[in-house]
Amino acid sequence: MLPEREPRSFWIDGEVLRTEPVGATEAVIDGGWLLPGLVDVHTHPGSEDPDDPFDDAKLRQHLLDHRDSGTLAIRAPGMASRLPGWVHDDPRLPRVRSAGRWLTTPGRFFPGWGREVDEQELVAACVQEATASEGWCKIIGDWRHDQPPLALAVLSAATAAVHEAGGRVAVHCQTAEGCRNAVLAGVDSIEHGMHLDPSLLDRMAAGGTALVPTLAAFGGDVDQVRAASASPGRDWWLTGWEGMLTTARAAHDAGVTVLAGTDSVPFGTVAAEVGWLIRAGLPVEAALAAASWSARSWLGLPNLGDGAPADLVAYDRDPVADPGVLHEPSVIVLRGRIVKSARQA
């Protein structure tokens, strides 16, 4: 079992795990490597591009795509609408932590998406979204490279108000100043962090600000951006990308919590993000933790243990020795129900 790397036996008792026998049982797996259910801490199910309207049928399918890959919990930091109640009521779907609707000031997001408010309304709106969801709110801290980010004073006030209400704040930021403002405001997570100044990493570590670099989303676009005609925006993007891998490794070395998030389509691909974190230089076990036990702890979800939810993924090979096995789970159990097993193959 990871991360302890010691043999363990569990029994499934309804929706929870037990470390002692619970009566007549049938083996789901006999031998292998167990991980707590994988986690994608930055994904936006329900739509597939800015021109694609939010759709309940797509939301369900995207959540099933996550589940069938072994991703048994997600955080949706920003949605086109608040999540419908059935997401939490359906035991076949992953556990979801939502940040409610994206919160943006005018001109800083895709038109018509999220919840657009003036700066003087932002603080109250952040508290509303955090308390109406699972405790998170998501702020668009910057947008284009050639426009100023959300003012530090406004972001600081919003962060303080959400913390006072018992919530947490995620901030989209990609410009150097936008990232700086997010760190200085003491937000809980920086999403993307392109152009993040490495000199801020010690402050992030001390303040508990996590970094979710979504490397796969950027890495998947880099060839297309390089092929585009030269422009200030293209050059800015490429310069930012060139530093993202080294910044992710430096963040880990500085003690920042680095987490795995995929951001965009396709869904159920957090294993690929783990691969990018390894490519960035994170130790393999740290990259696995970013998509499993560390991510679960950060979201307030239990890991494997007596009385914990029966959410687990099993593999035939050691994921530390062979991270590619994350793409090939042999057994997936969600809320005590077998989603996949070798016997079903």
N, C-alpha and C positions, 0 to 999 in steps of 0.2 A: 504494500500500500504506500502511496505517496501522499504527503512528503516524508513520512516517517521512515520509509524504506524498511519496514519490518513486516513479517507475516501477520495477517489478521484474518479472523473469520467473522462474518456478520450474518445475522438472520433478519429477514424482512418480516416485520410484524405490522400488517396494514400498510400505513404510509411512512413508518419509521424504521430505523435500524436498531437491532439489538445485538449485544455482544455475547449473549447466552441463548441457548436453544429455546425456541418458542413452541415446540410441539412437532407434529409430523410435518416435514418439509421436503422439498425437492430442490436439488442443486441447480442454481442458475449458472454458476461458473465454478469450476474446480481448478484453481491455479490461474495465474495471470497477474496483471498489474491493475490495481484499482486507483482511480482518481475521483475526487469529488466532482460532481457535474461541471462541465466547462461553462465559462461565463464570457459573454461578449458585452463589454461595458460601454460600447458606443455603436449603436445600430438603430436604424430608423425604419422599422417594418411598416408596411401599409401603403407604400408608394415606391416608385423606382427611379424617378427623375423629377426635376422641378416642374415639368409640364404634365406630370402624371398625378391626377387627383387622388387624394387619400381614399382608400377603398377597403371596406371590412373584409371582403373575400380575399384580397391580397394580403391583408394583415394576418388573417388566419394561416394562409399558405406560407407566408414568410416565417411565422413563428414555428410552424411544423418543420420547415427547412432547417431552422436552428436546432430544434429538438432532435431531428433525425441525424444530425452530425455529432450529437453528444453535448450540444450547448443547451444546458438545462436551466439557465438563468440569463437574463439580459437586462441591461439598463438602456432605456431609450431616452437619450438626453435631447429632447426636443421632438415634438410631434406636430403634424398639421392640425390635429384636434386632440382633445383629451381621450384617453383610451376608453373604449366601451367596457361595461362591467363584465361581459362574458369572458374577457381575456383572463380575468382572475378566477372566474367561476369554473372554467373548463379544466378538469384535471389532466387533460391530454396535452396541455400547452405549457411551455416553460414558465418559470416564475419571472415576473416582470417588475422592474423598478422604473417608473416613468418620471420625467421632469416636466410633465405637462407640455404646454405649447411653447415653441420657441418664442422668446421675448426679444423684440428688436425695436430700436428707434428708427425713425424714417430714413430710408435710403441705405440701410445696412443689411438687407437680406433680399431673398428672392421675392419679388412683388406678389402679394396675396398669400404668402405663406406665413405661418406663425401668427403671433399677436403683436401688432405694431402699436406702440405707445410713445408719447412724448417723454422726454427725459424726466420731467417733473412727475410723471405718472409711473415711472419705472419701479420705484421702490415698492409701492403698494401692489403693483402687478406681480412682482417677483414673489411676494409673500402669498398672494392669492394662488399662484400656480403651484408653489411648493406645498401649501396646505391642501390643495385640491388633488394632488397626485400622491406619490409615495415619498414625499419629503424633499424632492429635488426641484430646482428651477434651472432653466438653461437660458443664458443671456448671450446674445450676439455682441461680443465685445469689440469686434472690428469687422471690416468687410473688404473693400477694395484697397489695393496697395497705395493708391493716390488720394485717400481721404483719411481724415483723422479718426482715431478710435473713439469709443465711448469714454467720456471724461473720467479720470480717476476718482474724483470726488463723488460722482454719481454711482460708479461701480462699487466704491467703498461703502456708500450708504446702503445700497441694495444688499450687499453681502452681509453687513451688520444686521440689517432688519430680518433677513432670512434666518441667520444664525440665532437671533433672539427668539424667533418663532420655532426654533428647533429643527430647521431645515438645512439643506446644503445647496451649494451653488456650483454649477458647471458653466464654463465660459468658452465659447468659440473664439479663438484668437490665432492669428497667423502673421500679423505684422509685429515688428520688434516692439513698438510702443504699446500695441494692444496686449502683447504678452507681458510686458513690464507692468502695465496697469493691473492686470489680473493678479500677478504675483503680489504686488504691493497692497492690493485690496484684500488679500488673504482668502481668495476663493478656494473651494475644495478640489476642483479639478480643472486643469487646462486641457481643452480639446484641440488636438492637432499640434499647436506650439511651433509651427513653422516660424523661423527667425527668432526663436526664443534665445535670449542672451544667456550663455552658460554661466556668467557671473551671478545670475539669479538663482542658481540651483541650490546653493546652501540655504538661502532664505526659504525656498520651496520646501526643502526637507525639514527645516526647523518649524515651519508653519503648517506642515501636514498637507501641502498642496500636491495632489497627484498629477502625473502627466499621462495623457492618453494620446500617443502620437499618430495612431491610425496610419501606420507606415504603408500597409498594403494598398490603401486607397490612393496615396500619392505615388508610390512606386509603380502602380499599374498605369498611371497617366504620363510618366516621365518621357517615354519615347514620343508620344503624341505631342507633348509640349515642345520638346526639342525640335521636332519637325516643323513647328509653326514658324511663321515669319517673325523676324526680330521685332520686339516692341518692349517698352519699359515693363509692362506686366509680365511678359514671358521671361525676361531676364530676372525680374524680381522673384518669380516662382522658382526658376531653376537655381538661383542662389540660395533660396530658402531650403529647397530639397537637398542640396549638397551638404547642408549642415544637419539634417534631421537624424541621420543614423548615428553620427558621432554624439549628438546631443542626447539621444536616447540612452546611449551607453554611459555618457558622463552623468546623466541624471541618476541612473542606477548606482553608479559609483559614489555619488554624493549622498545617497540614502533617500532619494525621492522614490515614492511608490510609482512604478511604471506599470501600466495596465494595458491589456489587449482589447482593442476595439476595431471593428471593420469599417464602420461608417456607411458604406454604400453597397450596392448589389455586387455579386450575388450574396444571398443570405446563408448562414450556416458555414462560414469560412474562417472562423476564428483560428483554426489550425494553421492557416496560411499566415495570419498575423503573428502567431508564435514563431513561425519560420523567419519572418522579417525581423523580429526582435533578436533572434539568434544571430542573424546576419549583421545586425547593428553592433553586436559584440556582447550582449547580455549572456551570462552563463545560462546553459540550457535549463537548469532547474529554476532559475529566476524567470525565464521566459515562460515556462510551463505554469509557474505560480501566477504569473500575470493574467493567465486565462483560466485559472482554477482556484486553488486554495487561498491565495492572497486576494484575488478579486472577490471571492465570496466573503472573506472576512471584512474587506473594505466596504462591501455593501450591507454588512450585517447579517449575512446568511451563514448558517452552520456548515461545517465541514463534516467529515465522516466520524461517527462516534455513537455511543449508545444513546438512543433517544433522538438522534438527528434525523431529519427528513431522509427518506430512502431515495436520494438523488445521486446516482453514481454512474461512472463509465468505466468499463474494463477493456484492457488491451492484451493481446497475446504476447507482446514484447515490451521491454522496458522503455517508456517514452523518453527517459533521460539519455539512454544509450542510442535510441533511434527515434528522434522526434517525429519523423515521417509517419509513425504508426498512429499519430493523432487523427490522421485522415481515415483510419480503418478501425473504428471501435468494434470490438467483438460482442459486447453486451452494453446496452443502455437501459437504465432503470430510472424512471421518473415517478415520484410519489408512490413508490412501491410497485408500480406497474412496469412490466417488461415492454420496452419499446422495440428493442432489437436484441436477439440472441443468436448465437451460432446455430442453434437448433432450427431457427426460422430460415436460415440461408438455403 
